[in-house]
Amino acid sequence: MKFVSDTWLSEVFGYDVFKVNLENSKNIFPKELPKRAFYYAKVPVTAVSQVGDLTNAGFRVIDVNVTFERKPQAIASNGNIIIRDVKPEDEIDVLKIAESSFVYSRFHLDPHVSKELADKIKREWIANYIRKQRGERLLVAEINDKPVGFLAELVTNEKVGVIDLIGVDKNMQGQGIGKRLVQFHISDAMKKYTGLLVGTQIANIPSMRLYQTCGYEISNSTYVLHAHVNEGKVI
């Protein structure tokens, strides 16, 4: 068992956060638990015995993460939705979208994580893009001179473009903004990436439909498990 400190999440949570790497499934927690901490693990859906060991130790299955992939491709654009790189003056609008448009993230689905904290995680995630502390690029969707959505883009060492996070103003959802952002990403990727990846929650049916509509195909899936420690006990 190996515990890797998640420095960024620890800062957002305000206490220690650890990712659990399962070299084996025995003695999952340290002998002496901290007063307060958060642990998470990501396990292939085929590793049923490991999931059983984790749940017996106090972890809960919070989410099944589904990974999609496809190749870059030129896609014609249409409509009145402008896609461009983020500008400094977009910060307030974009962060507002980030902290208010998510429902199905693993943190929003976890009953031991408050909505305020789950929203803060998404806000800080995108704030790191604006500060140029994370990722490759932050795209903004604009209608009538106002940001209405964003797409945060990573690149792997293998030159695969990854949609790290995508969000649309909660009052503008269902109007094709997310689809336009994804299509722009797919088309733009022809200049620089060999392939494309994106992950989403199995509970997020709208996102799964979006990626399949845009030509992505399922390539992998993993269980996501959380455990919370409070007053030295797993809750």
MOZI-V33460 format. One line per field, one symbol per residue. psi: psi as a letter, one per 30 degrees, with the letter a starting at -180 (. if undefined). burial: b if it has 24 or more other C-alpha atoms within 12 Angstrom, else e. A space follows every 50 residues. Layout:
psi = ???
burial = ???
This chain:
psi = kkkkkjeeeeeeeglkkkkjkjelglhellejkleklkklkkkkffieee eeeeeffflkjeljkkklllllkkkkllagjkkllkleffeeeeeeeeff fkeglfeffjfgkleeeeeeeeeeeeeeeefhfkaekjkkkkkhgkkfll jkklklfghkkkjekkkkkffglgggeeeeeeeeeeeffffflflklkkl kffieeeeeeeeeggkkkflkkkkkkkkkkhgkk.
burial = eeeeeeeebeeebeebbbbbbbeebeebbeeeeeeebbbbbbbeeeeeeb bebbbebbbbbbbbbbbbbbbbbeeeeeeebbbbbbbeebbebbbbbbbb bbbbbbbbbbebeeeebbbbbbbbbbbebbeeeebbbbbbbbeeebbbbb bbbbbeeeebbbbbbbbbbeeeeeebbbbbbbbbbbbbbeeebebbbbbb bbeeeebbebbbebbbeeeebbbbbbbbbeeeebe
